[in-house]
Amino acid sequence: MAKIVVLGAGLGGMSAAYEIRAAVGREHEVTVVGEGGKFSFTPSNPWVAVGWRKAADIQIDVAGHLAKKQIGFDGAGAQRVDPVRNRLVLKDGRELAYDHLVICTGPRLAFDEVPGLGPDAHSHSICTTEHAATAWAAYEDFLKNPGPIVIGAAPGVSCFGPAYEFAMILDADLRKRKLRDRVPMTYITPEPYIGHMGLGGVGDSKGLLESELRQRHIKWIANAKITGVTADTVSATEFDERGNVVKEHAVAHRFAMIMPPFTGVDAVRGVEGLVNPRGFVLIDQHQRHPAFPNVWSAGVCVAIPPVEVTTVPTGAPKTGFMIESMVTAIAHNLAAVLAGREPDEVPTWNAICLADMGDTGAAFVAIPQIPPRNVTWAKVGKWVHVAKVAFEKYFLAKMKSGNTEPIYEKYILKALGIERLK
């Protein structure tokens, strides 16, 4: 019997646990190690931050649902991964031995890389449900005395979708409250142009998102490095395409949400041979570590190079569809290894994004993620908002039931009229 430990109880970790259990059978032990006992559907965090959802609406207690599939759970959290000794050191001092480790931790939020950034300083975050709930409390106070809002992304950010979503969701919410005329809004991004999204653009995403921002009276500053945040100002340096400084900006705000850069989590950062300099886990084409063959990894915590070099650093996003394909590959390959075969499943790493805009939405498909592509697809419509609401309900039900269906592969691509492409 092999002891399989899945580190992380988020989108990747929970999906990995269910798919691995289905793939390897009941004769092997599967345990999930999380931090706390709740799973959060993080794509709904922007809705929490404007009060359209409560945290409890998008969270489930994981232990009981995992137990139905004979999957163990430990909520102590990880202090350190020790791949040489095949041990996971937990935050309470215990050590958990493993035969195979699947790292799906998500990222560390590197607020420390920009002075004044983060919920403990002068900006808000929607990267965790707890942060989104804190942002909602601040937004409630803001509504009593509205003023300028800044939404943006710090240098090195690899996940731009939530920032675009939140800017437009705020716009929709303020219009509903008849307060939009009192709230100047500015979007600040390291992307070389609006709609780049760390993907080099997807179809006419530049024109599409510029049009949406323009229609909503949201000003933007692109190719910009946010250098600091105070209680009332976001400072940013804007560059031209050659890297020359165009302008130093000091944008006033009464409420700011700025996506932070990501690094690897503390449990893996600095572990020799396991991660790259930013702390992201190294993997081969089978999602397997090249030096530690019993370590696997999926999701935001894996090391993927940027799609292209940009003047202000941007990272490559890891979307839900990409994570789904990574998890499926790990389950297949881990089952093969346990049966004495070589791994042969390679994830697709395609990019699909459903971005809610409050009363409408935008869908982007990039197959493969890095251009040139076989499929480049971008559309805007109210149906995207409806689709994302439905997706939230379906995914939470999936986590409760242990359903291992590939949601993107089976439903979303089909709904978009796109066949699977390897």
N, C-alpha and C positions, 0 to 999 in steps of 0.2 A: 504493500500500500504506500502510495506517495503522499506526502504532506504538501499541499499547494496553498500558499498564502497570497491573497490579493491585498495589496496595500493601497487603500483609498476606497471610500464608499460614496463616490460621486457618480456622475453619468457613466464614466468609463469603468470604474471599479465594480459597481453593481451589475452593469451589463456583462462585464467579464466573468464575474462570479457565476451568474446564471448560465452563460454560454459554456463556460468550462465545466460546470456540473453536468450539463446535458451531454457534452462531448466525451468526458472521461468516465462517466458512469459512477455508480455508487460505491465502488470498491476503493476509491481514493478519497482522501480527506481534503475538503476545501474550507478555508477560513478567510473571512474578510476582516481586516484591521482598519478601523476608521477612527476619527477623532470626534467623540460624542456619538450619540445614537441615532442621528437623523440624516436622512437623505433629502437634499433640496434640489428641486428642478430649477437650476440656475438660469435657463433662458427666460424665466418669468420674473426675474429680479427687477427689471425696469418697471414692471407693473406694480410690484411691491413698493417701489420708491415714490410712486405717485398715489398710493392708496387704493389702487384698483384691485389689489390682492392683499391679503394678510399673509404673514409668513407661514402660518399654520395651513393655509390653503395649498401651498406648494411643497409641503414637507411630509415625510412619512417616517415612522419608527422602523428601522431596518431589521432589528434582530429577529422579531417574530416572523416577518415575511421571508427572511433568509432561512430560518429554521424549517419552514414548510418544505424547502428543497434540500434539507439536510446540509445546510451550509452554516458553519459556525460564524460567530461575530465577536470581536473584541473592540471595545470603544476607547481603549486607553490611549491610542495614538502612538506613532512611532518616533522614537528619539534618534535612532541611527540604524542604517542598513549596514550589515557586515557581510559582504558577499564572499569573503575569504573563508569565514567560519560557517557560512550558510545560516546566519542568525539575524533576527530582527530584534533590536533592543527597543523595548517599549518605554513610554514616558514614566511609567510607575516603577521602572527598574527591572521588570521581568524580561526574560529573553524567550523568543519564540523561534524554534528551529523549523527549517523548511527544506524540502527537496527541490521545490520550484517556487520562485517568487515572481509575482506579476505586479509591477509598479504602475499604479494609475492614480497618482496623488493629486494631479492638477498642479498648479504653480504656486510659488511664493509670490505674494504681491509686494513688489519692491518700491514701496512708498519712499523709502530712505534715499532713493537716487535723485529725487527732486526736492529741494528745500520747501517745507510747508505743505507737502502733498499728503493727502490721506485723511481719514475720519478722525484721527487723533490730532490733526493739525487744522488745515483751513479748506480742505475740499472733501467731497464725498465720493463714495465708490458704490458700484452695483455688482461687484465681482462675487460677493457672497450675500446670502439672504440676510444675514445679520447686518451687514453694511447697508443693504437696501432699506431695511427697517429703520436704521438710524437716519438715513437720508430722508425717508418719509417724515420722520418727526421734525427734522429741520425744515423740510418743505412746507409742512403745516404752519410753522412759525413764519416762514417766508410769505405765505399767502396773506398774512395779516398786514404786511407792509411790503408789497412787491417792489422789485427793482431789477437791475440787469442780471442776467444769467450767463455763465460761461460753461460750455460743455466741450470736452476735448480729450486728447490722448497725449501722454508723455512720450519722449523719445524712446524708441525701442519697443513700443507696444506692438503686439502681434494680433490683437483681437479688436477690430474697429467696429464690427457690427453693433455691439451694445451701445457704443457712443452715439452712432447715427440714430439707432432706435430711440435712445433716451431723449435726444434733442427733439425728435419729432413727436414722441409721446408727450413730452412736456408742452410742446406747442399745442397739441390737440387738447390736453387737459386744461391749459390756460384759456383757450378759446371757449371751452364749455363753461368755464367759470366767469366768462366775460372780463377777464383780466389781462388778456394777451396784449392789449394796447399799452399796458403799463410796464411791459417786460421786454426790453431790448435783449436779443439773444445773439451770442457769438460762438461759433464752432472753431476750435483751434486744433490742428492736427499735424503730425510729422509726415503724413503722406505727401508725396510730391504734387499730388493734385487730388481734388475731391473725387471719391469713388475708386481710388487705388486699392484700398482695403488690405494692403499687404500681399495682394495677388497680381499686381501689375495691371489692375483693372479687369473687369469681366464684361465683355461686349461694350455697350455704351454706358457703363456704370458711371462714368464721369459726367456725361450729359444728363443722365437720368437723375443722379443725386444732386447735381448742381441745380437742376430745375426744381426739384422738391424743396431744397433749402431756399431758393429764390422765391418760390411761391409762398413759403411760410415766413418770409422776411427774417431769415436767419443768416446773418453775415458769417463769412468764414475767412480764416487765415490758414492757408496750406503751406507745406514745406517749412514748418515752423517748429522750433525747439522750445518747449515750455521750460523756463529756467527757474521759476520760483512762484510760490503762491502765498499771499498774505490774506488777512481777514477780509480785505476788500479789493484785492488786485491780483490778476494773473499776469505774470511777466513772460514774454515770449520773444524769441529772435526769429525773424522771417528771413529766408535765404532765397536766392535765385537758383536756377538749375545748375550753375557752375559752382555753387557753394559760397557765393559772395553774400554778405549781409545786405538785405534790402531795407529792413526797418526793425527797430526795437519797439515792441508793443507793451503797453501797460493797460490791460483791459479791466475795467471796473466790474465787480460782481457783488451780488448779495447772496448768491447761491452758485456753487460750482461743483460739477461732477467731472472728474478727470480720470480716465483709465490709466492705471499705473503700468510700468514695465513688469514683465514676469522674469523670475529666475526659477531654478529648481528649489524644492523645499529643503528645509534645514536637514532633514533626515538623510538626504543623499548628497547635498552640496559638499564638495571637497573630498568625497570618498574616492580615493585614488583608483583610477582606471575605470570607474563606473560612469562618470559624467563628463560633460565638456566644461570649459571654463565658466559658463553661466549656470552650471548645475543641472543641465538637462541630460536625461539618460540616453546613452549611446545605444543604438540598435542597428541590426542588419535588415535586409529586405524581408525577413520573416518576423520582424518585431522582437528578435532575440538579441541579447547582448553579445557582441563579438568576442569578448574576453571571458565572460561568465555565462556559459551556455544554459545554465538553469535559472537565469534572470531574463524576464520578458518585460516589455513596457508598452503602454498605449496612452494616447491622449495628449493633453497640453504639456505634460512633463517630458516628452521625448524630444530629442535633438533633431531639428529639421532646419536646414539653412534657409536664409531669406530667399524669396523668389528672385529678387534682383537687388543690386546695390542702390540705395537711395541717399540723397544728400543728408537728410536727417534719418538716423537708423529706424527701420521698421522691420518687424518680424513676420514670419509666415503663419497664418492662422491655422488652427486645427479645429475644423468644424465638426458638427455632430455626425455627419455622414462619414467623414474621414475616421473619426473615432470608432464608429460602428464597424467599419471595415477592418481597422486595426484589431479590435476585440475579437471579431470573427476569425481572423487569421491566427491570433494567439490560441484560441480554443482548438482550432483544427490542428495546428502545429504541435501544441502541447500533447494532445491525444496521440498524435503520430509518434512523438518521442517516447511517450510512456509505453507504446506498443512496439518499440524497437525500430521504428522507421525514421527516416530523415524528414525534417519539415519541408513542405513544398507549397504552402499557401502564401501568396503575396497580396497584401492589401491594395485596394484600388487607389487610396489617397486622393480621391476626387473631392471637390468642394461644392457643397450645397448650403445655401443660407436662406432662411425665411426671416426677413427683417420686418418687425411690426412697426407701423408708424402711427399707432393710436386709432385712426379711423380708416386707414388703408395700410398698404405694406408693399415691400419689394422682395422678389425672389431672384436669387442669383445661382447659376449653375456653371461650374468650371470643370470640365472633364478632358484631360487631367488638370490638376491644380496649376502646374507650371506650363506656360505657353511655349510653343503653339499647341492648340487644343483641338480635340475632336468635336467638342460641344462647348459653345459659349452662349449663354442664355441669360437674359435679364428682363424681367417684367414687373410692372407696378399695377396694383389693383386692390380693391376691398377684399377680394377672395383670399389674399395673403394673410390679412388680419384674421379672417375666419379660420383659415387653415392652421395658423399658429395657436389659436385658442383650442382647436380640436386636437392638435398635436400635444399640447400640454396635458389635456385630459387623458389621452391615449397613453402617453409615456408614464404618467403617474399610475395608471391602472396596470401597465406592464411591470413596473417595479413592485407593485403589490402582489401580482400573480406569479411573477417569475417567468413571464412570457419571453421566449428567446427569438421571436420573429424579428428579422431585420427591418425596422420601421422605414428607414429611408429607401432601402432597396425594394421593398415590397409595395409600399404605399406612395411615398412622396414622388419618387421618380415616375411611377406609373401615373400619378395625378398630373404631373407636368408633361406627360406624353413622351418621356425619354426612356429608352431602354438602357439596361446596364451595359456599360462599356468598360472593359478591362484596360 
